[in-house]
Amino acid sequence: MSTIAWCEFLCGPIGEHEAEFASTILSERVSFLEADASLAARLFNESGHRRGSLTDCMIAAAALRSGAALATANPSDFARFEMAGATIVTT
């Protein structure tokens, strides 16, 4: 899980016990790098500057760089990144 996605997850709604439990399952976080910032900006620009979608672009960029699938309960939020090579897994 990227540090950006982890931050979004912790914004909840989630309780302290759920956060601690999730931390044991998702113990490794992928840092957001400068290269991710460039890719996120490109994804944002190419997907139409959708308001409120920059965080999704940042999460997708980190996943693409690390070769990780995007697990989400909202696949429509990330479907536009499949053209860039993202793999979407619904939860």
OpenMM code with the backbone's topology and positions (N, CA, C; nanometers):
from openmm import Vec3, app, unit

residues = "MET SER THR ILE ALA TRP CYS GLU PHE LEU CYS GLY PRO ILE GLY GLU HIS GLU ALA GLU PHE ALA SER THR ILE LEU SER GLU ARG VAL SER PHE LEU GLU ALA ASP ALA SER LEU ALA ALA ARG LEU PHE ASN GLU SER GLY HIS ARG ARG GLY SER LEU THR ASP CYS MET ILE ALA ALA ALA ALA LEU ARG SER GLY ALA ALA LEU ALA THR ALA ASN PRO SER ASP PHE ALA ARG PHE GLU MET ALA GLY ALA THR ILE VAL THR THR".split()
positions = [
    Vec3(0.0848, -0.1163, 0.0000),
    Vec3(0.0000, 0.0000, 0.0000),
    Vec3(0.0899, 0.1232, 0.0000),
    Vec3(0.0544, 0.2209, -0.0820),
    Vec3(0.1338, 0.3436, -0.0852),
    Vec3(0.1082, 0.4272, 0.0398),
    Vec3(0.2029, 0.5101, 0.0718),
    Vec3(0.1852, 0.5993, 0.1867),
    Vec3(0.0676, 0.6942, 0.1641),
    Vec3(0.0404, 0.7281, 0.0391),
    Vec3(-0.0740, 0.8146, 0.0075),
    Vec3(-0.2047, 0.7403, 0.0380),
    Vec3(-0.2147, 0.6159, -0.0067),
    Vec3(-0.3353, 0.5364, 0.0205),
    Vec3(-0.3511, 0.5118, 0.1701),
    Vec3(-0.2393, 0.4884, 0.2400),
    Vec3(-0.2445, 0.4673, 0.3846),
    Vec3(-0.3010, 0.5915, 0.4542),
    Vec3(-0.2557, 0.7073, 0.4146),
    Vec3(-0.3073, 0.8326, 0.4709),
    Vec3(-0.4572, 0.8451, 0.4458),
    Vec3(-0.4983, 0.8181, 0.3238),
    Vec3(-0.6406, 0.8266, 0.2894),
    Vec3(-0.7217, 0.7279, 0.3742),
    Vec3(-0.6694, 0.6068, 0.3929),
    Vec3(-0.7356, 0.5056, 0.4749),
    Vec3(-0.7507, 0.5536, 0.6187),
    Vec3(-0.6445, 0.6116, 0.6738),
    Vec3(-0.6475, 0.6565, 0.8129),
    Vec3(-0.7410, 0.7754, 0.8352),
    Vec3(-0.7767, 0.8444, 0.7280),
    Vec3(-0.8713, 0.9559, 0.7399),
    Vec3(-1.0125, 0.9067, 0.7680),
    Vec3(-1.0334, 0.7773, 0.7521),
    Vec3(-1.1549, 0.7113, 0.7963),
    Vec3(-1.2797, 0.7339, 0.7152),
    Vec3(-1.3890, 0.6989, 0.7787),
    Vec3(-1.4002, 0.6784, 0.9237),
    Vec3(-1.3407, 0.5441, 0.9653),
    Vec3(-1.2539, 0.5481, 1.0647),
    Vec3(-1.1891, 0.4287, 1.1166),
    Vec3(-1.1502, 0.4547, 1.2610),
    Vec3(-1.1644, 0.3541, 1.3441),
    Vec3(-1.1268, 0.3656, 1.4838),
    Vec3(-0.9825, 0.3264, 1.5064),
    Vec3(-0.9342, 0.3537, 1.6257),
    Vec3(-0.7954, 0.3240, 1.6600),
    Vec3(-0.7651, 0.1746, 1.6500),
    Vec3(-0.8583, 0.0909, 1.6962),
    Vec3(-0.8362, -0.0539, 1.6916),
    Vec3(-0.8312, -0.1049, 1.5475),
    Vec3(-0.9181, -0.0523, 1.4611),
    Vec3(-0.9171, -0.0919, 1.3198),
    Vec3(-0.7870, -0.0486, 1.2532),
    Vec3(-0.7387, 0.0694, 1.2868),
    Vec3(-0.6129, 0.1179, 1.2295),
    Vec3(-0.4955, 0.0304, 1.2732),
    Vec3(-0.4945, -0.0080, 1.3996),
    Vec3(-0.3879, -0.0951, 1.4494),
    Vec3(-0.3923, -0.2316, 1.3815),
    Vec3(-0.5126, -0.2866, 1.3668),
    Vec3(-0.5280, -0.4159, 1.3001),
    Vec3(-0.4824, -0.4070, 1.1545),
    Vec3(-0.5266, -0.3040, 1.0847),
    Vec3(-0.4871, -0.2859, 0.9446),
    Vec3(-0.3357, -0.2720, 0.9328),
    Vec3(-0.2744, -0.2083, 1.0296),
    Vec3(-0.1298, -0.1896, 1.0277),
    Vec3(-0.0553, -0.3224, 1.0366),
    Vec3(-0.1149, -0.4197, 1.1051),
    Vec3(-0.0495, -0.5508, 1.1133),
    Vec3(-0.0628, -0.6281, 0.9825),
    Vec3(-0.1732, -0.6079, 0.9121),
    Vec3(-0.1952, -0.6769, 0.7850),
    Vec3(-0.1192, -0.6086, 0.6722),
    Vec3(-0.1247, -0.4759, 0.6720),
    Vec3(-0.0607, -0.3953, 0.5672),
    Vec3(0.0644, -0.3302, 0.6246),
    Vec3(0.1607, -0.4117, 0.6610),
    Vec3(0.2767, -0.3614, 0.7336),
    Vec3(0.3784, -0.2892, 0.6454),
    Vec3(0.3745, -0.3130, 0.5151),
    Vec3(0.4711, -0.2476, 0.4257),
    Vec3(0.4027, -0.1358, 0.3490),
    Vec3(0.4608, -0.0160, 0.3547),
    Vec3(0.4090, 0.0972, 0.2790),
    Vec3(0.5123, 0.1420, 0.1768),
    Vec3(0.4644, 0.1745, 0.0583),
    Vec3(0.5504, 0.2195, -0.0509),
    Vec3(0.5544, 0.3715, -0.0485),
    Vec3(0.6735, 0.4266, -0.0402),
    Vec3(0.6892, 0.5721, -0.0376),
    Vec3(0.6476, 0.6345, -0.1697),
    Vec3(0.6074, 0.7595, -0.1636),
    Vec3(0.5715, 0.8372, -0.2825),
    Vec3(0.6964, 0.9140, -0.3245),
    Vec3(0.7467, 0.8840, -0.4430),
    Vec3(0.8728, 0.9399, -0.4904),
    Vec3(0.8513, 1.0536, -0.5900),
    Vec3(0.9587, 1.1223, -0.6212),
    Vec3(0.9527, 1.2297, -0.7193),
    Vec3(0.9046, 1.1782, -0.8551),
    Vec3(0.9498, 1.0602, -0.8940),
    Vec3(0.9041, 1.0003, -1.0206),
    Vec3(0.7542, 0.9744, -1.0161),
    Vec3(0.7028, 0.9370, -0.8985),
    Vec3(0.5589, 0.9160, -0.8833),
    Vec3(0.4830, 1.0474, -0.9026),
    Vec3(0.5410, 1.1563, -0.8517),
    Vec3(0.4771, 1.2869, -0.8660),
    Vec3(0.4633, 1.3241, -1.0133),
    Vec3(0.5676, 1.2981, -1.0903),
    Vec3(0.5621, 1.3286, -1.2337),
    Vec3(0.4573, 1.2431, -1.3035),
    Vec3(0.4545, 1.1143, -1.2715),
    Vec3(0.3560, 1.0257, -1.3330),
    Vec3(0.2149, 1.0620, -1.2881),
    Vec3(0.1973, 1.0944, -1.1614),
    Vec3(0.0647, 1.1328, -1.1115),
    Vec3(0.0144, 1.2579, -1.1832),
    Vec3(0.1029, 1.3540, -1.2043),
    Vec3(0.0637, 1.4759, -1.2758),
    Vec3(0.0233, 1.4436, -1.4190),
    Vec3(0.0982, 1.3538, -1.4834),
    Vec3(0.0633, 1.3149, -1.6202),
    Vec3(-0.0718, 1.2442, -1.6234),
    Vec3(-0.0940, 1.1517, -1.5301),
    Vec3(-0.2227, 1.0822, -1.5237),
    Vec3(-0.3368, 1.1809, -1.4990),
    Vec3(-0.3147, 1.2765, -1.4106),
    Vec3(-0.4153, 1.3776, -1.3800),
    Vec3(-0.4477, 1.4610, -1.5042),
    Vec3(-0.3440, 1.5054, -1.5729),
    Vec3(-0.3638, 1.5872, -1.6933),
    Vec3(-0.4308, 1.5083, -1.8054),
    Vec3(-0.3878, 1.3832, -1.8238),
    Vec3(-0.4427, 1.3022, -1.9327),
    Vec3(-0.5843, 1.2524, -1.9048),
    Vec3(-0.6246, 1.2521, -1.7781),
    Vec3(-0.7588, 1.2038, -1.7457),
    Vec3(-0.8579, 1.3173, -1.7242),
    Vec3(-0.8208, 1.4373, -1.7677),
    Vec3(-0.9165, 1.5472, -1.7714),
    Vec3(-0.9228, 1.6371, -1.6499),
    Vec3(-0.8183, 1.6407, -1.5692),
    Vec3(-0.8160, 1.7309, -1.4531),
    Vec3(-0.9398, 1.7166, -1.3651),
    Vec3(-0.9829, 1.5948, -1.3427),
    Vec3(-1.1051, 1.5721, -1.2647),
    Vec3(-1.0869, 1.6192, -1.1211),
    Vec3(-1.1753, 1.7066, -1.0796),
    Vec3(-1.1703, 1.7614, -0.9447),
    Vec3(-1.1756, 1.6474, -0.8425),
    Vec3(-1.0886, 1.6545, -0.7427),
    Vec3(-1.0864, 1.5538, -0.6385),
    Vec3(-1.0171, 1.4244, -0.6758),
    Vec3(-0.9548, 1.4186, -0.7938),
    Vec3(-0.8947, 1.2922, -0.8374),
    Vec3(-0.7426, 1.2892, -0.8282),
    Vec3(-0.6804, 1.3965, -0.7819),
    Vec3(-0.5343, 1.3981, -0.7765),
    Vec3(-0.4815, 1.2898, -0.6829),
    Vec3(-0.5471, 1.2687, -0.5699),
    Vec3(-0.5025, 1.1636, -0.4782),
    Vec3(-0.5089, 1.0270, -0.5453),
    Vec3(-0.6156, 1.0008, -0.6212),
    Vec3(-0.6256, 0.8742, -0.6943),
    Vec3(-0.5106, 0.8599, -0.7931),
    Vec3(-0.4738, 0.9694, -0.8581),
    Vec3(-0.3619, 0.9666, -0.9530),
    Vec3(-0.2307, 0.9365, -0.8808),
    Vec3(-0.2148, 0.9912, -0.7617),
    Vec3(-0.0940, 0.9665, -0.6836),
    Vec3(-0.0860, 0.8192, -0.6403),
    Vec3(-0.1990, 0.7647, -0.5959),
    Vec3(-0.2035, 0.6239, -0.5560),
    Vec3(-0.1733, 0.5344, -0.6764),
    Vec3(-0.2332, 0.5658, -0.7900),
    Vec3(-0.2104, 0.4868, -0.9112),
    Vec3(-0.0646, 0.4939, -0.9552),
    Vec3(-0.0041, 0.6108, -0.9474),
    Vec3(0.1359, 0.6255, -0.9890),
    Vec3(0.2283, 0.5394, -0.9044),
    Vec3(0.2087, 0.5390, -0.7733),
    Vec3(0.2928, 0.4568, -0.6857),
    Vec3(0.2708, 0.3084, -0.7139),
    Vec3(0.1474, 0.2698, -0.7401),
    Vec3(0.1180, 0.1294, -0.7716),
    Vec3(0.1819, 0.0889, -0.9036),
    Vec3(0.1720, 0.1747, -1.0032),
    Vec3(0.2315, 0.1436, -1.1333),
    Vec3(0.3823, 0.1265, -1.1211),
    Vec3(0.4473, 0.2164, -1.0489),
    Vec3(0.5924, 0.2074, -1.0333),
    Vec3(0.6331, 0.0792, -0.9630),
    Vec3(0.5587, 0.0405, -0.8612),
    Vec3(0.5971, -0.0763, -0.7831),
    Vec3(0.5416, -0.2073, -0.8384),
    Vec3(0.4613, -0.1987, -0.9446),
    Vec3(0.4048, -0.3191, -1.0050),
    Vec3(0.2939, -0.3816, -0.9228),
    Vec3(0.2310, -0.3016, -0.8379),
    Vec3(0.1246, -0.3517, -0.7516),
    Vec3(-0.0117, -0.3289, -0.8144),
    Vec3(-0.1049, -0.4168, -0.7815),
    Vec3(-0.2437, -0.3983, -0.8244),
    Vec3(-0.3093, -0.2948, -0.7335),
    Vec3(-0.4127, -0.2321, -0.7854),
    Vec3(-0.4910, -0.1356, -0.7076),
    Vec3(-0.6140, -0.2070, -0.6528),
    Vec3(-0.6183, -0.2281, -0.5228),
    Vec3(-0.7340, -0.2902, -0.4584),
    Vec3(-0.8260, -0.1790, -0.4114),
    Vec3(-0.9519, -0.1856, -0.4528),
    Vec3(-1.0439, -0.0777, -0.4204),
    Vec3(-1.1882, -0.1264, -0.4135),
    Vec3(-1.2652, -0.0586, -0.3333),
    Vec3(-1.4099, -0.0827, -0.3291),
    Vec3(-1.4803, 0.0047, -0.4326),
    Vec3(-1.4047, 0.0942, -0.4950),
    Vec3(-1.4588, 0.1860, -0.5962),
    Vec3(-1.3809, 0.1729, -0.7269),
    Vec3(-1.4001, 0.0630, -0.7992),
    Vec3(-1.3200, 0.0417, -0.9207),
    Vec3(-1.3385, 0.1501, -1.0263),
    Vec3(-1.4533, 0.2147, -1.0286),
    Vec3(-1.4744, 0.3200, -1.1288),
    Vec3(-1.3798, 0.4380, -1.1071),
    Vec3(-1.3325, 0.4579, -0.9825),
    Vec3(-1.2381, 0.5663, -0.9545),
    Vec3(-1.1024, 0.5422, -1.0202),
    Vec3(-1.0685, 0.4145, -1.0431),
    Vec3(-0.9359, 0.3803, -1.0930),
    Vec3(-0.9359, 0.3199, -1.2327),
    Vec3(-1.0517, 0.2950, -1.2883),
    Vec3(-1.0599, 0.2307, -1.4206),
    Vec3(-0.9827, 0.3078, -1.5267),
    Vec3(-0.9793, 0.4388, -1.5177),
    Vec3(-0.9107, 0.5196, -1.6199),
    Vec3(-0.7603, 0.4982, -1.6214),
    Vec3(-0.7060, 0.4335, -1.5174),
    Vec3(-0.5619, 0.4081, -1.5119),
    Vec3(-0.5237, 0.2749, -1.5752),
    Vec3(-0.6226, 0.1963, -1.6153),
    Vec3(-0.5931, 0.0702, -1.6824),
    Vec3(-0.5201, 0.0951, -1.8133),
    Vec3(-0.5501, 0.2058, -1.8802),
    Vec3(-0.4821, 0.2391, -2.0056),
    Vec3(-0.3336, 0.2632, -1.9841),
    Vec3(-0.2957, 0.2953, -1.8604),
    Vec3(-0.1534, 0.3170, -1.8274),
    Vec3(-0.0876, 0.1885, -1.7771),
    Vec3(-0.1674, 0.0806, -1.7692),
    Vec3(-0.1135, -0.0467, -1.7263),
    Vec3(-0.1540, -0.0904, -1.5864),
    Vec3(-0.2406, -0.0142, -1.5204),
    Vec3(-0.2831, -0.0498, -1.3847),
    Vec3(-0.3738, -0.1725, -1.3862),
    Vec3(-0.3592, -0.2551, -1.2857),
    Vec3(-0.4462, -0.3700, -1.2639),
    Vec3(-0.5375, -0.3355, -1.1474),
    Vec3(-0.6673, -0.3492, -1.1675),
    Vec3(-0.7668, -0.3156, -1.0662),
    Vec3(-0.8222, -0.4435, -1.0046),
    Vec3(-0.8236, -0.4481, -0.8728),
    Vec3(-0.8805, -0.5605, -0.7986),
    Vec3(-0.9896, -0.5023, -0.7103),
    Vec3(-1.1105, -0.5564, -0.7227),
    Vec3(-1.2192, -0.5054, -0.6403),
    Vec3(-1.2243, -0.5795, -0.5077),
    Vec3(-1.2605, -0.5037, -0.4057),
    Vec3(-1.2667, -0.5624, -0.2713),
    Vec3(-1.4099, -0.5847, -0.2293),
] * unit.nanometer
topology = app.Topology()
chain = topology.addChain("A")
for resn in residues:
    res = topology.addResidue(resn, chain)
    for name in ("N", "CA", "C"):
        topology.addAtom(name, app.Element.getBySymbol(name[0]), res)
